Amino acid sequence: MATKVVMEALSPTMEEGRLVTWLKKEGDAVSTGDTLAEVETDKAVMELVARADGVLRRILVTEGQTVDVATLIAVIAGADEDISGIVSAPVASEAVQPASTAAAAAAAPVTETAEPEPPDTGTTERRIKASPLARKLAGEKGIDLANVRGSGPAGRIIKKDLESVGTAALPAPGSPVGESEDVPLTMIRKTIARRLASSLGPIPHFFLTTTVDMENVAQARAGLNAAGEGKISFNDIIVKVVSMALSKHRACNAWWQEDHIRYFTEVHMSIAVAIEDGLITPVVRNANLKSLRDISAETKELVARAQQRKLAPEEYTGGTFSLSNLGMFGIDEFTAIINPPEAGIIAIGAIAEEPVAFNGEIVVRKRMKLTMSCDHRVIDGATGATFLQTVKLMLENPLAIVW
């Protein structure tokens, strides 16, 4: 019996997916569980597996295309089985399947047709032989067809000819003179844009900043690293301290849920990690209960796999609070945008030596700024300030970590 292969929702927030690579080709035998393709979701590159045994009879979505979840992308069937009821016509290699119309791909593929060339009126543009699809794509990308060599019949320009052409284009009327490049949005960049629009606008942010003396933490970290294996970072210590403080301040360890607030007894720390084309937040679960060594090892592993786009959905969802650290880039302080539905995030600045008054003297000490962004629908000013005060106290008195 023929089986439809559809674009599956491979993450909880996935609405569309980009087909990165087909690992099987038409005519290959497949078994249930075999990896058919790699798909870029809104957060990672994941495997799409076969849900039936048979032969991969037809591929309907080409590599690089983006389609909506539930769109038919291939068919698995017996070698001699009639699949005409599923696929009424082959999808040509020159087909374009916009995400908004992806569900209709199998029934009505869009292909390059051989329409008559426009009459020669003496203008350069009308003498160019190009398919309607190629003209449409060239217009969208700003490519001058006069500079493209066609590989179709009689030198006709088709879609694949545009794929080898850079997107540097002649400036549009009214735009600055010079070259530009239009780069299509990746799935993760689309998700970031969508989530930012649902965060900074609708969520009533307010910000709290405090300066922390990091001398004692620096000494404690040096001692721990000298005594044990591996290397504990300042970020590992901050993850531990903030997670412990959240266990004492449940009002900050919460989600906004429109008609209610969800308070958590467990602390799952989301850690913002920069990747090549965006940002992702792997989660250290039950961070308040883990040792610094465990947090350090787990964070290193999560960060490495995040940068390889190999995180599973359960590894970057379900956080109850977030940390974002730009201190390693020399940023003194900044404000971070809340990651909904979480109610707060702490932005970590650089640790720098500063002259300060200490015990009646002017001395140089290591200092760091923390800025907490709060969702005012969940966290009141005094609530956030009290929580941040606890974080500061623990960092300035590292023995508090063992209380």
Backbone torsions as a table, in degrees:
resi	resn	phi	psi	omega
1	MET	NA	133.1	-178.3
2	ALA	-65.7	142.3	179.8
3	THR	-122.1	128.3	176.5
4	LYS	-79.1	132.5	172.7
5	VAL	-101.1	119.1	-177.7
6	VAL	-115.2	162.1	173.5
7	MET	-70.1	108.8	-175.7
8	GLU	-84.4	153.6	173.3
9	ALA	-79.7	97.1	-173.9
10	LEU	-89.4	-1.2	172.3
11	SER	-143.9	158.6	-176.0
12	PRO	-60.5	-26.4	-175.8
13	THR	-108.2	7.6	-175.5
14	MET	-73.3	127.8	176.2
15	GLU	-113.6	-24.0	177.3
16	GLU	-150.7	160.9	-179.3
17	GLY	-139.0	151.9	177.8
18	ARG	-107.2	125.5	178.9
19	LEU	-74.6	108.3	-176.8
20	VAL	-81.4	-54.3	-175.8
21	THR	-148.4	132.6	168.3
22	TRP	-84.5	122.8	178.3
23	LEU	-92.6	-13.2	172.2
24	LYS	-119.5	151.3	178.4
25	LYS	-116.6	164.8	179.8
26	GLU	-57.3	132.8	-179.1
27	GLY	98.3	-12.8	178.8
28	ASP	-74.3	140.1	171.8
29	ALA	-75.6	138.7	179.5
30	VAL	-131.6	152.2	175.7
31	SER	-121.0	156.1	178.6
32	THR	-54.3	128.5	-179.6
33	GLY	97.2	-14.3	176.3
34	ASP	-64.4	144.3	176.4
35	THR	-78.8	118.9	179.6
36	LEU	-86.5	-41.5	-172.6
37	ALA	-158.0	164.3	170.4
38	GLU	-105.0	132.0	-175.3
39	VAL	-123.0	132.9	174.8
40	GLU	-87.7	117.2	176.5
41	THR	-92.3	-167.4	178.1
42	ASP	-72.7	-9.6	-176.8
43	LYS	-130.9	-29.5	-172.3
44	ALA	-153.0	172.9	172.1
45	VAL	-100.2	121.0	-172.6
46	MET	-127.0	165.8	-178.3
47	GLU	-91.7	137.8	172.9
48	LEU	-105.4	121.2	-173.2
49	VAL	-106.9	158.7	178.2
50	ALA	-73.8	140.4	178.4
51	ARG	-105.7	9.0	-179.2
52	ALA	-158.3	163.2	174.5
53	ASP	-90.2	153.6	176.1
54	GLY	148.8	-148.7	179.5
55	VAL	-120.3	137.7	175.1
56	LEU	-74.3	94.7	-171.9
57	ARG	-80.0	-36.9	-175.0
58	ARG	-147.4	132.6	172.9
59	ILE	-105.8	124.4	-174.1
60	LEU	-106.6	-14.2	-179.7
61	VAL	-124.9	125.3	-176.9
62	THR	-85.3	162.9	179.6
63	GLU	-60.7	136.0	-179.8
64	GLY	96.0	-13.8	-180.0
65	GLN	-80.2	148.2	176.0
66	THR	-113.6	128.7	-178.9
67	VAL	-136.2	160.1	179.4
68	ASP	-69.9	154.7	172.1
69	VAL	-58.0	142.0	179.8
70	ALA	81.8	1.6	176.4
71	THR	-72.6	137.9	175.3
72	LEU	-68.6	124.8	-177.7
73	ILE	-121.0	-15.8	179.5
74	ALA	-165.8	170.8	178.6
75	VAL	-134.4	131.1	172.9
76	ILE	-108.6	132.0	-178.8
77	ALA	-158.4	178.4	174.1
78	GLY	-67.9	159.6	-175.0
79	ALA	-59.1	-35.3	-177.2
80	ASP	-111.9	11.5	-175.7
81	GLU	-74.5	142.0	177.9
82	ASP	-77.1	118.3	179.4
83	ILE	-112.4	15.6	-177.5
84	SER	-63.4	-26.1	178.2
85	GLY	-69.9	-22.1	178.9
86	ILE	-95.6	-44.2	-179.3
87	VAL	-118.7	107.9	-175.3
88	SER	-78.1	-22.7	-179.8
89	ALA	-156.6	149.9	178.9
90	PRO	-65.1	148.6	176.3
91	VAL	-95.2	116.5	-177.0
92	ALA	-67.9	156.4	-179.6
93	SER	-65.5	-18.3	179.9
94	GLU	-91.2	9.6	-176.3
95	ALA	-71.5	147.2	172.7
96	VAL	-120.5	128.2	-176.4
97	GLN	-122.3	90.4	179.3
98	PRO	-58.4	145.6	-177.9
99	ALA	-58.2	-34.9	-176.2
100	SER	-69.9	-20.9	-179.2
101	THR	-119.7	18.3	-173.8
102	ALA	-61.3	-33.6	-175.6
103	ALA	-64.1	-19.4	-178.5
104	ALA	-95.2	10.8	-171.7
105	ALA	-61.7	-44.8	-174.3
106	ALA	-67.4	-34.7	-175.5
107	ALA	-84.5	-32.9	-175.2
108	ALA	-141.9	71.3	179.4
109	PRO	-62.4	147.5	178.7
110	VAL	-98.8	115.6	-177.6
111	THR	-124.2	168.6	178.3
112	GLU	-83.2	120.7	-176.5
113	THR	-101.8	159.5	-179.3
114	ALA	-94.5	82.5	177.8
115	GLU	-91.9	153.4	-178.4
116	PRO	-59.8	144.5	177.0
117	GLU	-70.2	146.8	176.9
118	PRO	-64.4	151.4	-178.5
119	PRO	-63.0	149.9	179.8
120	ASP	-78.2	112.0	179.7
121	THR	-108.4	9.2	178.2
122	GLY	95.0	-5.8	179.2
123	THR	-94.1	144.7	-178.2
124	THR	-61.1	-42.9	-174.8
125	GLU	-60.4	-41.8	-176.1
126	ARG	-77.3	-16.1	178.0
127	ARG	-82.7	-10.1	-179.3
128	ILE	-74.6	127.5	177.9
129	LYS	-90.5	116.3	-178.9
130	ALA	-152.6	147.0	177.7
131	SER	-71.6	157.0	177.5
132	PRO	-56.1	-38.9	-180.0
133	LEU	-65.1	-42.3	179.0
134	ALA	-63.4	-40.0	178.1
135	ARG	-62.5	-41.7	-178.9
136	LYS	-63.6	-47.3	-178.9
137	LEU	-65.8	-38.2	178.6
138	ALA	-62.6	-40.1	177.9
139	GLY	-63.5	-41.2	-179.4
140	GLU	-66.7	-36.8	-176.3
141	LYS	-92.2	-7.7	-179.7
142	GLY	74.2	28.8	-178.7
143	ILE	-92.0	132.0	176.5
144	ASP	-81.6	112.8	-177.4
145	LEU	-64.0	-18.6	178.9
146	ALA	-65.6	-20.4	-178.4
147	ASN	-99.5	8.2	-175.6
148	VAL	-110.8	132.9	177.1
149	ARG	-90.7	125.4	-178.0
150	GLY	-85.6	144.4	179.3
151	SER	-112.4	2.5	179.5
152	GLY	-82.6	-175.2	179.5
153	PRO	-55.8	132.6	179.4
154	ALA	57.7	32.0	177.8
155	GLY	77.0	17.5	-179.3
156	ARG	-66.3	135.3	178.9
157	ILE	-82.3	126.6	176.9
158	ILE	-121.3	176.2	-172.1
159	LYS	-55.8	-43.9	-175.1
160	LYS	-64.1	-23.7	177.8
161	ASP	-66.5	-27.9	-179.3
162	LEU	-79.0	-21.3	-177.6
163	GLU	-68.5	-25.8	179.9
164	SER	-90.0	1.2	-178.5
165	VAL	-100.0	130.8	176.1
166	GLY	-62.8	159.5	-178.1
167	THR	-87.4	6.3	172.2
168	ALA	-63.7	129.9	-171.8
169	ALA	-137.6	166.4	172.8
170	LEU	-63.3	140.8	-178.6
171	PRO	-62.8	140.3	176.6
172	ALA	-69.5	155.5	179.6
173	PRO	-53.9	128.1	178.0
174	GLY	90.3	-8.8	-179.6
175	SER	-89.7	161.9	-179.7
176	PRO	-62.6	146.7	178.9
177	VAL	-71.6	136.7	179.3
178	GLY	136.6	168.1	-179.1
179	GLU	-81.4	153.0	176.4
180	SER	-144.1	168.0	179.7
181	GLU	-136.2	124.5	176.2
182	ASP	-96.9	115.5	-178.6
183	VAL	-107.8	120.1	179.0
184	PRO	-57.7	145.8	178.8
185	LEU	-67.2	136.0	171.0
186	THR	-76.9	166.2	179.8
187	MET	-60.7	-40.8	-177.5
188	ILE	-70.0	-35.2	178.6
189	ARG	-68.1	-36.4	175.0
190	LYS	-61.0	-42.4	-178.6
191	THR	-67.0	-41.9	178.5
192	ILE	-60.2	-45.5	-179.6
193	ALA	-61.4	-42.8	-178.7
194	ARG	-66.5	-41.9	-177.4
195	ARG	-72.8	-34.4	176.9
196	LEU	-64.1	-40.2	178.9
197	ALA	-64.4	-28.1	179.4
198	SER	-91.2	2.0	-178.3
199	SER	-111.0	-69.7	-171.6
200	LEU	-64.6	-34.0	179.0
201	GLY	-72.5	-65.1	-175.0
202	PRO	-70.5	-30.2	-175.1
203	ILE	-85.7	124.9	177.8
204	PRO	-76.2	92.5	-179.6
205	HIS	-75.7	145.0	158.5
206	PHE	-139.3	159.8	-167.6
207	PHE	-127.3	140.5	178.6
208	LEU	-127.2	128.8	-179.3
209	THR	-122.1	137.0	175.4
210	THR	-137.0	152.6	177.3
211	THR	-106.1	129.7	-175.4
212	VAL	-112.2	133.7	173.1
213	ASP	-79.2	120.8	-173.5
214	MET	-106.8	11.9	-178.6
215	GLU	-60.4	-49.3	-177.4
216	ASN	-65.8	-38.5	177.5
217	VAL	-64.1	-41.5	-179.5
218	ALA	-61.5	-42.2	178.8
219	GLN	-67.0	-42.3	179.5
220	ALA	-63.6	-42.2	179.5
221	ARG	-62.8	-43.4	179.6
222	ALA	-61.0	-40.3	179.1
223	GLY	-66.4	-43.2	179.9
224	LEU	-63.8	-42.2	-178.6
225	ASN	-70.9	-29.7	177.3
226	ALA	-73.3	-30.1	-174.8
227	ALA	-89.3	-26.0	-173.0
228	GLY	-120.9	-178.9	177.1
229	GLU	-87.8	154.1	179.1
230	GLY	79.8	-174.5	-177.4
231	LYS	-136.6	121.5	177.3
232	ILE	-91.7	129.7	179.9
233	SER	-93.3	166.1	173.4
234	PHE	-60.8	-36.5	-179.4
235	ASN	-62.6	-39.2	177.2
236	ASP	-59.2	-42.8	-179.8
237	ILE	-65.5	-41.3	-180.0
238	ILE	-65.5	-40.0	176.2
239	VAL	-56.9	-46.8	-179.0
240	LYS	-63.3	-47.2	-176.3
241	VAL	-66.0	-47.5	-178.2
242	VAL	-64.1	-38.7	179.2
243	SER	-66.9	-37.8	176.6
244	MET	-66.6	-39.7	178.4
245	ALA	-65.0	-37.1	178.3
246	LEU	-63.9	-34.2	178.3
247	SER	-66.3	-20.9	177.6
248	LYS	-94.8	-16.2	-178.0
249	HIS	-127.0	75.5	-175.1
250	ARG	-60.3	-25.4	-177.7
251	ALA	-63.5	-20.7	178.9
252	CYS	-98.1	-12.7	-179.0
253	ASN	-98.6	70.8	-167.4
254	ALA	-148.7	164.0	174.2
255	TRP	-119.1	141.4	169.6
256	TRP	-83.9	127.1	-174.3
257	GLN	-124.6	32.5	177.1
258	GLU	68.1	-63.5	-179.5
259	ASP	-107.1	5.2	175.1
260	HIS	-162.4	166.7	175.0
261	ILE	-111.9	130.9	-179.9
262	ARG	-101.8	115.1	178.7
263	TYR	-98.2	135.3	-176.2
264	PHE	-105.5	142.2	172.9
265	THR	-90.7	-25.1	175.1
266	GLU	-94.1	151.3	-179.3
267	VAL	-114.2	115.1	178.6
268	HIS	-117.2	108.4	-170.0
269	MET	-89.7	118.5	174.0
270	SER	-85.1	130.4	-178.3
271	ILE	-117.9	116.6	-178.5
272	ALA	-67.6	126.7	-179.2
273	VAL	-126.5	126.2	176.9
274	ALA	-78.9	129.9	173.4
275	ILE	-119.8	-179.0	-169.3
276	GLU	-55.8	-42.2	-174.7
277	ASP	-122.8	27.0	178.7
278	GLY	167.2	-144.2	-173.4
279	LEU	-144.6	141.7	176.1
280	ILE	-141.0	154.5	-175.0
281	THR	-122.7	83.8	173.7
282	PRO	-61.7	152.6	-171.9
283	VAL	-115.0	127.5	170.6
284	VAL	-93.3	108.3	-174.3
285	ARG	-81.8	141.8	-179.4
286	ASN	51.7	44.9	-174.6
287	ALA	-61.8	-31.0	-178.4
288	ASN	-67.6	-20.7	-177.5
289	LEU	-97.4	-4.5	-175.6
290	LYS	-98.0	151.3	177.0
291	SER	-73.9	164.2	177.3
292	LEU	-61.1	-37.9	178.7
293	ARG	-62.5	-44.5	-179.7
294	ASP	-64.9	-43.2	178.6
295	ILE	-61.3	-43.0	-179.1
296	SER	-61.5	-48.7	-178.1
297	ALA	-65.4	-43.5	-178.3
298	GLU	-66.8	-41.2	-179.9
299	THR	-63.3	-43.9	179.2
300	LYS	-59.9	-42.6	-179.5
301	GLU	-66.5	-44.5	-179.7
302	LEU	-63.7	-42.4	-179.8
303	VAL	-63.7	-43.5	-179.1
304	ALA	-62.1	-43.7	-178.8
305	ARG	-75.1	-28.1	174.6
306	ALA	-63.7	-42.4	-179.3
307	GLN	-70.5	-21.0	175.5
308	GLN	-91.6	0.6	-177.7
309	ARG	60.2	40.0	-176.0
310	LYS	-115.7	11.7	-179.8
311	LEU	-72.2	140.8	172.5
312	ALA	-81.5	154.1	-177.4
313	PRO	-52.8	-39.1	-178.3
314	GLU	-69.1	-10.7	179.7
315	GLU	-91.9	-10.0	177.6
316	TYR	-128.8	14.2	175.9
317	THR	-124.7	160.5	175.7
318	GLY	88.0	10.5	176.7
319	GLY	-67.3	151.7	179.2
320	THR	-108.3	-12.4	179.3
321	PHE	-163.4	155.8	-175.7
322	SER	-126.2	153.1	171.7
323	LEU	-125.5	140.0	175.7
324	SER	-132.6	121.9	-173.8
325	ASN	-117.7	113.2	173.8
326	LEU	-113.0	11.7	-179.5
327	GLY	-60.9	-35.2	-179.2
328	MET	-66.8	-13.3	176.6
329	PHE	-96.3	7.3	178.6
330	GLY	81.0	15.1	178.5
331	ILE	-81.6	121.5	-176.2
332	ASP	-68.8	-46.4	178.1
333	GLU	-160.5	155.2	178.8
334	PHE	-161.0	168.8	175.8
335	THR	-112.1	132.7	-179.4
336	ALA	-101.1	153.4	179.5
337	ILE	-91.4	134.2	-177.2
338	ILE	-62.0	141.2	178.5
339	ASN	-97.6	94.0	-175.3
340	PRO	-64.5	147.4	9.9
341	PRO	-89.3	9.4	178.1
342	GLU	-59.3	155.0	-175.5
343	ALA	-101.8	-4.1	-178.5
344	GLY	-160.9	158.5	176.0
345	ILE	-150.5	142.9	177.4
346	ILE	-110.5	128.4	176.7
347	ALA	-96.7	126.7	-173.8
348	ILE	-105.9	122.1	178.4
349	GLY	-91.8	-177.6	-177.2
350	ALA	-72.4	149.6	171.5
351	ILE	-89.4	119.8	-175.6
352	ALA	-133.3	149.4	176.7
353	GLU	-82.2	129.2	-177.3
354	GLU	-136.8	146.1	173.5
355	PRO	-75.4	126.6	-178.7
356	VAL	-139.8	159.3	173.3
357	ALA	-79.7	122.9	-177.3
358	PHE	-143.8	119.5	-178.2
359	ASN	52.7	41.9	175.4
360	GLY	80.8	6.0	-179.0
361	GLU	-130.0	158.4	173.6
362	ILE	-91.6	114.7	-178.1
363	VAL	-131.7	165.1	176.9
364	VAL	-98.7	124.2	-179.3
365	ARG	-135.9	157.5	178.4
366	LYS	-78.3	129.6	-177.0
367	ARG	-132.3	155.2	-179.1
368	MET	-148.3	141.2	177.5
369	LYS	-101.8	135.4	173.3
370	LEU	-117.2	132.4	176.3
371	THR	-122.7	122.2	-179.7
372	MET	-101.2	126.6	172.4
373	SER	-95.6	128.8	-175.0
374	CYS	-121.6	141.3	170.8
375	ASP	-84.4	110.2	-173.0
376	HIS	-66.6	-14.7	176.4
377	ARG	-72.0	-21.2	-177.2
378	VAL	-112.9	-43.5	-172.7
379	ILE	-113.4	122.7	174.4
380	ASP	-83.6	165.1	-177.1
381	GLY	-56.4	-50.1	-178.6
382	ALA	-64.9	-35.2	179.5
383	THR	-63.9	-47.8	178.1
384	GLY	-64.9	-39.7	-178.6
385	ALA	-65.0	-40.2	179.5
386	THR	-65.5	-41.8	177.7
387	PHE	-62.5	-47.5	-179.3
388	LEU	-64.2	-32.3	176.1
389	GLN	-62.5	-40.2	178.1
390	THR	-65.7	-41.4	177.1
391	VAL	-59.9	-46.4	179.8
392	LYS	-61.0	-44.9	-179.5
393	LEU	-60.3	-44.0	-178.3
394	MET	-67.6	-39.9	179.9
395	LEU	-68.4	-35.8	179.7
396	GLU	-79.8	-15.1	177.9
397	ASN	-132.4	78.4	-172.7
398	PRO	-55.0	-24.3	177.4
399	LEU	-63.2	-20.0	178.4
400	ALA	-63.5	-20.7	-179.5
401	ILE	-63.3	-29.5	-177.2
402	VAL	-92.4	2.9	179.7
403	TRP	-66.4	NA	NA
